[in-house]
Amino acid sequence: MQETPDSDEAATSAPRNSDYVQTLARGLAVIRSFSAEREAMTLSEVAKETGLTRATARRFLLTLTELGYVRFDGRYFALTPRVLELGFAYLSSLTLPEIAQPHLERLVAEVQESASVAVLDETDIVYVSRVATQRIMRVSINIGTRFPAASTSMGRVLLADLPGYRLDEMLESMELTAFTPHTITDVEQLREELDRVKAQGWAFVDQELEEGLRSIAVPIRDQWGKAVAAVNVSSHASRTDLDKARRDLLPPLLVTAARILADMAIQWG
């Protein structure tokens, strides 16, 4: 039988049955074709990675763009943060918070300071797991609490991991609020700080969100090396300065992130 111009068997070679939805399989193949090594691709590259024809790949990409899961700059296609919605229910109900909790408890027992895990949602961070030793902020932090990413240690390690074009978009859309006299409110100064965070692999925020509050954070990465969440330790300024945080808090924080990643890898199989 002659192959039709729109045949895409390579992308959807799973066994067929009456309940198999080939269109859904092809759409997921397009989403999965993007990775840390292929953050932005042309139409031809997506077609090559998925085994779809250019015409079919184009239809899926334009549909995903219309739905907000993909962005297009005229040449390159790239995923948007909205794709996190597809896996957030799984992360929040089974993997990340449940996996992180015992590791946070172990970390808090070791350093005797509060610790949290958060994910990035547009220009905010959202807390998904937390263990507190004592209340050190005026605002009570619970699961689901949101703070501006730009003024938090967890937000900065997550922002620093974004592709350059995406970070530019985020910085353009942010409102940099001066929560304290220490808060960075200049975009270029914030960009310089994010460059430093990216280079060193961790972030330290000194009383920028609230007077008297200091925190240090590191990323939690997925199997492709992308930062999917962050873990931090927060402390009152009277107990912790930069040197102490780097010496006493950063090493156990890095160990905790590695332990969470190892357990997540088991979940991923």
C-alpha positions as a Markdown table, in Angstrom:
| # | Residue | x | y | z |
|---|---|---|---|---|
| 1 | Met | 0.0 | 0.0 | 0.0 |
| 2 | Gln | 1.3 | 3.4 | -0.9 |
| 3 | Glu | 2.2 | 5.7 | 2.0 |
| 4 | Thr | 0.1 | 8.9 | 2.2 |
| 5 | Pro | 1.8 | 12.2 | 2.5 |
| 6 | Asp | 0.5 | 12.6 | 6.0 |
| 7 | Ser | 1.6 | 9.2 | 7.3 |
| 8 | Asp | 3.5 | 9.4 | 10.6 |
| 9 | Glu | 4.0 | 5.8 | 11.8 |
| 10 | Ala | 7.5 | 6.5 | 13.3 |
| 11 | Ala | 6.0 | 8.9 | 15.8 |
| 12 | Thr | 3.2 | 6.6 | 16.9 |
| 13 | Ser | 4.4 | 3.0 | 16.6 |
| 14 | Ala | 2.6 | 1.8 | 19.8 |
| 15 | Pro | 0.3 | -1.2 | 19.4 |
| 16 | Arg | -3.1 | -0.2 | 18.1 |
| 17 | Asn | -6.4 | -1.1 | 19.6 |
| 18 | Ser | -9.9 | 0.3 | 19.4 |
| 19 | Asp | -9.2 | 2.6 | 22.3 |
| 20 | Tyr | -5.9 | 4.0 | 21.0 |
| 21 | Val | -6.1 | 7.7 | 20.1 |
| 22 | Gln | -3.4 | 8.4 | 17.6 |
| 23 | Thr | -3.9 | 12.1 | 17.5 |
| 24 | Leu | -3.3 | 12.4 | 21.2 |
| 25 | Ala | -0.2 | 10.2 | 20.9 |
| 26 | Arg | 1.2 | 12.5 | 18.2 |
| 27 | Gly | 0.5 | 15.6 | 20.2 |
| 28 | Leu | 2.3 | 14.2 | 23.2 |
| 29 | Ala | 5.2 | 13.2 | 21.0 |
| 30 | Val | 5.6 | 16.8 | 19.9 |
| 31 | Ile | 5.7 | 18.0 | 23.6 |
| 32 | Arg | 8.2 | 15.3 | 24.5 |
| 33 | Ser | 10.5 | 16.3 | 21.7 |
| 34 | Phe | 11.6 | 19.3 | 23.6 |
| 35 | Ser | 14.3 | 18.9 | 26.2 |
| 36 | Ala | 17.2 | 20.6 | 27.9 |
| 37 | Glu | 19.3 | 20.0 | 24.8 |
| 38 | Arg | 16.4 | 21.1 | 22.5 |
| 39 | Glu | 14.8 | 24.0 | 24.3 |
| 40 | Ala | 13.8 | 25.7 | 21.0 |
| 41 | Met | 13.4 | 24.1 | 17.6 |
| 42 | Thr | 12.3 | 24.9 | 14.1 |
| 43 | Leu | 9.4 | 23.2 | 12.4 |
| 44 | Ser | 11.8 | 20.9 | 10.5 |
| 45 | Glu | 13.6 | 20.0 | 13.7 |
| 46 | Val | 10.4 | 19.1 | 15.5 |
| 47 | Ala | 9.3 | 17.0 | 12.5 |
| 48 | Lys | 12.7 | 15.2 | 12.5 |
| 49 | Glu | 12.6 | 14.5 | 16.3 |
| 50 | Thr | 9.1 | 13.2 | 16.3 |
| 51 | Gly | 9.0 | 11.4 | 12.9 |
| 52 | Leu | 6.0 | 13.4 | 11.9 |
| 53 | Thr | 5.7 | 15.1 | 8.5 |
| 54 | Arg | 6.2 | 18.8 | 8.5 |
| 55 | Ala | 2.5 | 19.4 | 7.8 |
| 56 | Thr | 1.4 | 17.3 | 10.7 |
| 57 | Ala | 4.0 | 18.7 | 13.1 |
| 58 | Arg | 3.0 | 22.2 | 12.0 |
| 59 | Arg | -0.7 | 21.6 | 12.9 |
| 60 | Phe | 0.2 | 20.2 | 16.3 |
| 61 | Leu | 2.6 | 23.1 | 17.1 |
| 62 | Leu | 0.1 | 25.7 | 16.0 |
| 63 | Thr | -2.6 | 24.1 | 18.1 |
| 64 | Leu | -0.3 | 23.9 | 21.1 |
| 65 | Thr | 0.6 | 27.6 | 20.5 |
| 66 | Glu | -3.0 | 28.5 | 20.5 |
| 67 | Leu | -3.6 | 26.7 | 23.7 |
| 68 | Gly | -0.6 | 28.4 | 25.4 |
| 69 | Tyr | 1.7 | 25.4 | 25.8 |
| 70 | Val | 4.1 | 26.5 | 23.0 |
| 71 | Arg | 5.4 | 29.9 | 21.9 |
| 72 | Phe | 6.6 | 30.8 | 18.5 |
| 73 | Asp | 9.0 | 33.7 | 17.6 |
| 74 | Gly | 8.7 | 33.5 | 13.9 |
| 75 | Arg | 11.4 | 30.8 | 13.5 |
| 76 | Tyr | 11.7 | 28.8 | 16.7 |
| 77 | Phe | 9.1 | 26.9 | 18.7 |
| 78 | Ala | 9.6 | 26.4 | 22.5 |
| 79 | Leu | 7.5 | 25.1 | 25.4 |
| 80 | Thr | 5.9 | 27.6 | 27.9 |
| 81 | Pro | 5.6 | 27.1 | 31.7 |
| 82 | Arg | 2.0 | 26.1 | 31.1 |
| 83 | Val | 3.2 | 22.6 | 30.3 |
| 84 | Leu | 3.8 | 22.3 | 34.0 |
| 85 | Glu | 0.0 | 22.1 | 34.4 |
| 86 | Leu | 0.1 | 18.7 | 32.7 |
| 87 | Gly | 2.2 | 17.2 | 35.5 |
| 88 | Phe | 1.5 | 19.5 | 38.4 |
| 89 | Ala | -1.3 | 17.3 | 39.8 |
| 90 | Tyr | 1.0 | 14.4 | 39.8 |
| 91 | Leu | 3.8 | 16.3 | 41.5 |
| 92 | Ser | 1.6 | 17.9 | 44.1 |
| 93 | Ser | -0.3 | 14.8 | 45.0 |
| 94 | Leu | 2.3 | 12.1 | 44.8 |
| 95 | Thr | 5.9 | 12.9 | 44.0 |
| 96 | Leu | 7.5 | 16.2 | 45.0 |
| 97 | Pro | 5.8 | 17.2 | 48.2 |
| 98 | Glu | 5.6 | 13.7 | 49.6 |
| 99 | Ile | 9.2 | 12.9 | 48.6 |
| 100 | Ala | 10.5 | 16.2 | 49.9 |
| 101 | Gln | 8.8 | 16.2 | 53.3 |
| 102 | Pro | 11.0 | 13.6 | 55.1 |
| 103 | His | 14.1 | 15.1 | 53.6 |
| 104 | Leu | 13.1 | 18.5 | 54.8 |
| 105 | Glu | 12.4 | 17.1 | 58.3 |
| 106 | Arg | 15.9 | 15.6 | 58.3 |
| 107 | Leu | 17.4 | 18.9 | 57.1 |
| 108 | Val | 15.6 | 20.9 | 59.7 |
| 109 | Ala | 16.6 | 18.5 | 62.5 |
| 110 | Glu | 20.3 | 19.0 | 61.4 |
| 111 | Val | 20.4 | 22.8 | 60.9 |
| 112 | Gln | 17.7 | 23.8 | 63.4 |
| 113 | Glu | 16.2 | 26.3 | 60.9 |
| 114 | Ser | 13.0 | 26.3 | 58.8 |
| 115 | Ala | 13.2 | 24.7 | 55.3 |
| 116 | Ser | 10.8 | 24.7 | 52.3 |
| 117 | Val | 10.4 | 23.5 | 48.7 |
| 118 | Ala | 8.7 | 25.7 | 46.1 |
| 119 | Val | 8.0 | 25.6 | 42.3 |
| 120 | Leu | 7.9 | 28.5 | 39.8 |
| 121 | Asp | 4.6 | 29.7 | 38.5 |
| 122 | Glu | 5.1 | 32.5 | 36.1 |
| 123 | Thr | 6.6 | 35.4 | 38.2 |
| 124 | Asp | 5.8 | 33.8 | 41.6 |
| 125 | Ile | 7.0 | 30.9 | 43.6 |
| 126 | Val | 4.4 | 28.5 | 45.1 |
| 127 | Tyr | 5.2 | 26.6 | 48.3 |
| 128 | Val | 4.6 | 22.9 | 48.0 |
| 129 | Ser | 6.3 | 21.5 | 51.1 |
| 130 | Arg | 7.6 | 23.1 | 54.3 |
| 131 | Val | 8.9 | 22.3 | 57.8 |
| 132 | Ala | 9.2 | 25.2 | 60.2 |
| 133 | Thr | 11.1 | 25.3 | 63.5 |
| 134 | Gln | 9.5 | 28.6 | 64.6 |
| 135 | Arg | 7.7 | 31.5 | 63.0 |
| 136 | Ile | 10.3 | 34.0 | 61.7 |
| 137 | Met | 8.0 | 35.9 | 59.3 |
| 138 | Arg | 5.1 | 38.2 | 59.9 |
| 139 | Val | 3.2 | 36.3 | 57.2 |
| 140 | Ser | 2.4 | 32.7 | 57.9 |
| 141 | Ile | 3.7 | 30.3 | 55.2 |
| 142 | Asn | 1.5 | 27.4 | 54.2 |
| 143 | Ile | 1.3 | 25.0 | 51.3 |
| 144 | Gly | 0.1 | 27.1 | 48.3 |
| 145 | Thr | 1.6 | 30.4 | 49.7 |
| 146 | Arg | 2.9 | 32.6 | 46.9 |
| 147 | Phe | 5.7 | 35.1 | 46.9 |
| 148 | Pro | 7.4 | 37.1 | 44.0 |
| 149 | Ala | 10.2 | 35.0 | 42.6 |
| 150 | Ala | 12.5 | 37.9 | 42.1 |
| 151 | Ser | 12.7 | 38.7 | 45.9 |
| 152 | Thr | 13.2 | 35.1 | 47.2 |
| 153 | Ser | 16.1 | 32.7 | 47.2 |
| 154 | Met | 14.1 | 29.9 | 45.7 |
| 155 | Gly | 12.7 | 32.1 | 43.1 |
| 156 | Arg | 16.1 | 33.3 | 42.0 |
| 157 | Val | 17.6 | 29.8 | 41.5 |
| 158 | Leu | 14.6 | 28.9 | 39.4 |
| 159 | Leu | 14.7 | 32.1 | 37.4 |
| 160 | Ala | 18.4 | 31.7 | 36.9 |
| 161 | Asp | 17.8 | 28.3 | 35.3 |
| 162 | Leu | 15.4 | 29.7 | 32.6 |
| 163 | Pro | 16.5 | 29.9 | 29.0 |
| 164 | Gly | 17.7 | 33.4 | 28.2 |
| 165 | Tyr | 14.8 | 34.4 | 26.0 |
| 166 | Arg | 12.3 | 33.2 | 28.6 |
| 167 | Leu | 14.1 | 35.1 | 31.4 |
| 168 | Asp | 14.0 | 38.2 | 29.3 |
| 169 | Glu | 10.2 | 37.8 | 28.9 |
| 170 | Met | 9.8 | 37.3 | 32.7 |
| 171 | Leu | 11.9 | 40.3 | 33.6 |
| 172 | Glu | 9.8 | 42.5 | 31.2 |
| 173 | Ser | 6.6 | 41.4 | 32.9 |
| 174 | Met | 7.7 | 41.6 | 36.5 |
| 175 | Glu | 6.7 | 44.4 | 38.9 |
| 176 | Leu | 9.7 | 44.7 | 41.2 |
| 177 | Thr | 8.3 | 45.8 | 44.5 |
| 178 | Ala | 10.4 | 47.2 | 47.3 |
| 179 | Phe | 9.4 | 45.1 | 50.3 |
| 180 | Thr | 12.3 | 46.4 | 52.3 |
| 181 | Pro | 15.1 | 48.9 | 51.8 |
| 182 | His | 17.3 | 46.0 | 50.8 |
| 183 | Thr | 15.0 | 44.7 | 47.9 |
| 184 | Ile | 16.5 | 44.8 | 44.4 |
| 185 | Thr | 14.1 | 46.8 | 42.3 |
| 186 | Asp | 16.4 | 47.5 | 39.3 |
| 187 | Val | 16.0 | 45.0 | 36.4 |
| 188 | Glu | 19.6 | 45.2 | 35.4 |
| 189 | Gln | 20.8 | 44.7 | 39.0 |
| 190 | Leu | 18.5 | 41.7 | 39.3 |
| 191 | Arg | 19.8 | 40.3 | 36.0 |
| 192 | Glu | 23.4 | 40.6 | 37.3 |
| 193 | Glu | 22.3 | 38.8 | 40.5 |
| 194 | Leu | 20.7 | 36.0 | 38.5 |
| 195 | Asp | 23.9 | 35.6 | 36.5 |
| 196 | Arg | 25.8 | 35.2 | 39.8 |
| 197 | Val | 23.3 | 32.7 | 41.0 |
| 198 | Lys | 23.5 | 30.7 | 37.8 |
| 199 | Ala | 27.3 | 30.6 | 38.0 |
| 200 | Gln | 27.5 | 29.6 | 41.6 |
| 201 | Gly | 24.5 | 27.3 | 41.7 |
| 202 | Trp | 22.8 | 28.7 | 44.7 |
| 203 | Ala | 21.1 | 32.0 | 45.9 |
| 204 | Phe | 21.3 | 34.0 | 49.1 |
| 205 | Val | 18.7 | 36.6 | 49.8 |
| 206 | Asp | 19.4 | 39.1 | 52.6 |
| 207 | Gln | 16.3 | 40.7 | 54.0 |
| 208 | Glu | 14.8 | 41.6 | 50.6 |
| 209 | Leu | 11.4 | 40.0 | 51.2 |
| 210 | Glu | 11.1 | 40.9 | 54.9 |
| 211 | Glu | 13.4 | 42.7 | 57.4 |
| 212 | Gly | 15.3 | 40.3 | 59.5 |
| 213 | Leu | 14.8 | 37.3 | 57.2 |
| 214 | Arg | 17.7 | 35.7 | 55.3 |
| 215 | Ser | 17.5 | 32.6 | 53.2 |
| 216 | Ile | 19.7 | 30.4 | 51.0 |
| 217 | Ala | 18.4 | 28.1 | 48.3 |
| 218 | Val | 19.5 | 25.5 | 45.7 |
| 219 | Pro | 17.7 | 24.0 | 42.7 |
| 220 | Ile | 16.1 | 20.5 | 42.6 |
| 221 | Arg | 16.7 | 19.2 | 39.1 |
| 222 | Asp | 15.0 | 16.6 | 37.0 |
| 223 | Gln | 16.6 | 13.8 | 35.1 |
| 224 | Trp | 17.5 | 16.2 | 32.2 |
| 225 | Gly | 19.2 | 18.7 | 34.5 |
| 226 | Lys | 16.4 | 21.3 | 34.5 |
| 227 | Ala | 15.4 | 23.0 | 37.8 |
| 228 | Val | 11.9 | 21.9 | 38.5 |
| 229 | Ala | 11.8 | 23.1 | 42.1 |
| 230 | Ala | 14.0 | 24.7 | 44.7 |
| 231 | Val | 14.7 | 24.0 | 48.4 |
| 232 | Asn | 15.7 | 26.6 | 50.9 |
| 233 | Val | 16.7 | 27.2 | 54.5 |
| 234 | Ser | 15.5 | 30.5 | 56.1 |
| 235 | Ser | 16.8 | 32.0 | 59.2 |
| 236 | His | 16.6 | 35.2 | 61.3 |
| 237 | Ala | 19.3 | 37.7 | 60.4 |
| 238 | Ser | 20.5 | 37.7 | 64.0 |
| 239 | Arg | 21.6 | 34.1 | 63.6 |
| 240 | Thr | 22.9 | 33.9 | 60.1 |
| 241 | Asp | 25.0 | 35.9 | 57.8 |
| 242 | Leu | 26.4 | 35.1 | 54.3 |
| 243 | Asp | 29.5 | 33.4 | 55.6 |
| 244 | Lys | 27.6 | 31.3 | 58.1 |
| 245 | Ala | 25.0 | 30.3 | 55.5 |
| 246 | Arg | 27.6 | 29.3 | 53.0 |
| 247 | Arg | 29.6 | 27.3 | 55.6 |
| 248 | Asp | 26.9 | 25.7 | 57.7 |
| 249 | Leu | 23.7 | 25.7 | 55.6 |
| 250 | Leu | 24.7 | 25.3 | 52.0 |
| 251 | Pro | 26.4 | 21.8 | 52.3 |
| 252 | Pro | 23.4 | 20.1 | 54.0 |
| 253 | Leu | 21.1 | 22.0 | 51.6 |
| 254 | Leu | 22.9 | 20.5 | 48.6 |
| 255 | Val | 22.8 | 17.1 | 50.2 |
| 256 | Thr | 19.0 | 17.4 | 50.7 |
| 257 | Ala | 18.5 | 18.5 | 47.1 |
| 258 | Ala | 20.5 | 15.5 | 45.9 |
| 259 | Arg | 18.4 | 13.1 | 48.1 |
| 260 | Ile | 15.2 | 14.5 | 46.8 |
| 261 | Leu | 16.4 | 14.1 | 43.3 |
| 262 | Ala | 17.4 | 10.5 | 43.9 |
| 263 | Asp | 14.0 | 9.6 | 45.3 |
| 264 | Met | 12.3 | 11.4 | 42.4 |
| 265 | Ala | 14.4 | 9.4 | 40.0 |
| 266 | Ile | 13.1 | 6.2 | 41.6 |
| 267 | Gln | 9.6 | 7.5 | 40.9 |
| 268 | Trp | 10.4 | 8.2 | 37.3 |
| 269 | Gly | 11.9 | 4.7 | 37.0 |
